[in-house]
Amino acid sequence: MDFEASLDTMEVDADNLEVSLNTLLESSNVDTSELSVKNDFAYYNVKLPSINLPEFSGQYIDWLQLKSQFVSLIHDNACLSDSQKLYYLQSALKGHAKQLQTVNDSYSSLFEALEGRYENKRLIVNSHIAELLNPNKIKFESAFHLRSLIDSIQSHLRALKQLELEPNALCESMLIFVITQRLDDESRKQYEMELHSNDLPKWNNF
């Protein structure tokens, strides 16, 4: 409803702007016969799906994603008051994160408290490494589970890259060793059969 109200206001502003521009051009003796201001707002008067706010339960591995999404949707939204931002932030917190105590009940104090507790690069990195070194074992041949494994590993590697941690040859060899131990027997056999030299396999090829 807020979106639709804002859209109505924008349409009125656009109409007023068109009248003002035409008045200004006419007073300046500008030929307006070839000039036009096209109102395209009607094309965008559609019902968009609501955006679900991210949730945070106190897992270090989820903090940076929560912060990035929340900042773009709520924190930097100049249309929201601090009390509204506080409501949205409290609604996003679950589990241990919801129990966090602050000096006062303001939005800024709660947001700063969350940053102080969960924006710990060492613990965030450790959480991603733990996930990389302990993926779920695939018990039988399954394309679905292989894709899920790949997606999970790649998401953790991207997160570490954002933290300025690039994989090197040693890291890639260790990852390949760990993940091959989690493959089902048939997939692991097929992979071994594809190796045609004694050189260390590359991560992208793997």
C-alpha positions in Angstrom: 0.0 0.0 0.0 2.9 2.4 0.8 4.4 1.6 -2.7 1.1 2.4 -4.4 0.7 5.6 -2.4 4.2 6.7 -3.4 3.4 5.9 -7.0 0.3 8.0 -7.0 2.4 10.9 -5.5 5.0 10.5 -8.2 2.3 10.6 -10.9 1.0 13.9 -9.5 4.5 15.3 -9.3 5.1 14.3 -12.9 2.0 16.0 -14.1 2.9 19.2 -12.2 6.4 19.0 -13.6 5.0 18.8 -17.2 2.8 21.8 -16.6 5.7 23.8 -15.1 8.1 22.9 -18.0 5.6 23.8 -20.6 4.9 27.1 -18.9 8.6 27.8 -18.7 9.2 27.0 -22.3 6.3 29.1 -23.5 7.5 32.1 -21.5 10.9 31.6 -23.1 9.4 31.7 -26.6 10.6 28.1 -27.3 8.7 26.1 -29.9 7.0 23.3 -27.9 5.4 21.7 -30.9 8.2 19.2 -31.2 8.8 18.7 -27.5 6.8 16.4 -25.3 7.0 14.9 -21.9 5.8 11.4 -21.9 4.3 10.0 -18.7 5.3 6.4 -18.4 4.2 5.7 -14.9 1.1 3.9 -16.0 3.3 1.2 -17.5 4.8 0.5 -14.0 1.5 0.5 -12.1 1.7 -3.2 -11.3 1.5 -5.1 -8.1 5.0 -6.3 -7.2 5.6 -9.2 -4.9 6.6 -8.2 -1.3 10.2 -8.5 -0.3 10.8 -10.8 2.6 13.3 -9.4 5.1 16.4 -11.6 5.8 16.5 -13.4 9.1 19.5 -13.8 11.4 19.7 -16.4 14.2 23.2 -15.6 15.4 25.3 -17.8 13.1 28.6 -16.0 12.2 28.5 -17.5 8.8 25.3 -15.7 8.0 26.1 -12.2 9.4 27.6 -10.5 6.3 24.8 -11.6 4.0 22.2 -10.4 6.6 24.0 -7.1 7.0 24.3 -6.5 3.2 20.7 -7.2 2.5 19.4 -5.3 5.6 21.5 -2.2 4.9 20.3 -2.0 1.3 16.6 -2.6 2.2 16.2 -0.8 5.5 19.3 0.9 7.0 19.9 3.2 4.0 16.2 3.9 3.4 15.7 7.6 4.2 11.9 7.2 4.2 12.0 5.1 7.4 12.2 6.5 10.9 14.6 5.0 13.5 11.7 3.5 15.3 10.6 1.7 12.1 14.1 0.5 11.4 14.3 -0.8 15.0 11.1 -2.7 14.5 12.3 -4.3 11.2 15.7 -5.2 12.8 14.1 -6.8 15.8 11.8 -8.7 13.5 14.7 -10.1 11.6 16.5 -11.4 14.7 15.9 -15.0 15.8 17.4 -17.4 18.3 20.6 -16.2 20.1 20.7 -13.0 18.1 17.3 -11.9 19.5 18.6 -12.2 23.1 21.3 -9.5 22.5 21.1 -6.7 25.1 21.9 -3.1 24.3 22.6 0.1 26.3 19.3 1.6 25.2 16.4 0.6 23.0 17.5 2.6 20.0 18.0 1.3 16.4 21.6 2.5 16.2 22.6 0.9 19.5 21.2 -2.5 18.5 22.7 -2.3 15.0 26.1 -1.4 16.5 25.8 -4.2 19.1 25.2 -6.7 16.4 28.2 -5.5 14.4 30.4 -5.6 17.5 29.5 -9.2 18.3 29.1 -10.8 14.9 31.4 -8.9 12.5 34.4 -11.0 13.6 36.4 -11.9 10.5 38.3 -14.7 12.2 35.1 -16.5 13.3 33.4 -15.9 10.0 36.3 -17.3 8.1 36.5 -20.3 10.5 32.8 -21.0 10.0 33.3 -21.1 6.2 36.4 -23.3 6.5 34.5 -25.7 8.8 31.8 -26.1 6.2 34.3 -26.6 3.4 36.1 -29.3 5.3 33.0 -31.2 6.4 30.5 -31.5 3.5 27.8 -34.1 3.7 28.6 -37.5 2.5 26.9 -38.6 -0.7 25.7 -42.1 -0.1 24.6 -43.0 -3.6 25.0 -41.8 -7.2 22.9 -38.7 -7.6 23.1 -35.7 -9.9 21.0 -33.7 -7.6 23.3 -34.3 -4.6 26.4 -33.6 -6.7 25.0 -30.2 -7.8 24.0 -29.4 -4.2 27.6 -30.2 -3.1 29.1 -28.0 -5.9 26.8 -25.1 -5.1 27.5 -25.3 -1.4 31.3 -25.4 -1.9 31.3 -22.6 -4.4 29.2 -20.4 -2.1 31.7 -20.7 0.7 34.6 -20.0 -1.7 32.9 -16.9 -2.9 32.3 -15.7 0.6 36.0 -16.2 1.5 37.0 -14.4 -1.7 34.9 -11.4 -0.6 36.9 -11.5 2.6 40.1 -11.3 0.5 41.0 -14.9 0.9 41.9 -16.4 -2.5 42.5 -20.2 -2.8 46.0 -21.3 -3.7 47.4 -24.6 -5.0 47.7 -26.2 -1.5 44.2 -25.1 -0.6 42.8 -26.5 -3.9 44.6 -29.9 -3.4 43.2 -30.1 0.2 39.7 -29.3 -0.9 39.8 -31.9 -3.7 41.0 -34.5 -1.3 38.3 -33.7 1.3 35.5 -33.7 -1.3 36.5 -36.9 -3.0 36.2 -38.6 0.3 32.5 -37.4 0.5 31.6 -38.6 -3.0 29.6 -41.8 -3.6 31.7 -44.8 -4.7 30.5 -44.7 -8.3 31.2 -40.9 -8.8 34.6 -41.2 -7.2 35.5 -44.1 -9.5 34.4 -42.2 -12.6 36.4 -39.2 -11.5 39.6 -41.3 -10.9 39.2 -42.9 -14.3 39.2 -39.4 -15.9 42.7 -38.6 -14.5 45.2 -39.3 -17.2 48.4 -38.1 -15.6 50.2 -37.8 -12.2 49.9 -34.0 -12.2 47.9 -32.3 -9.4 44.3 -31.8 -10.6 43.1 -28.2 -10.9 40.1 -27.1 -8.9 38.1 -25.8 -11.9 38.7 -29.1 -13.7 37.7 -31.1 -10.6 
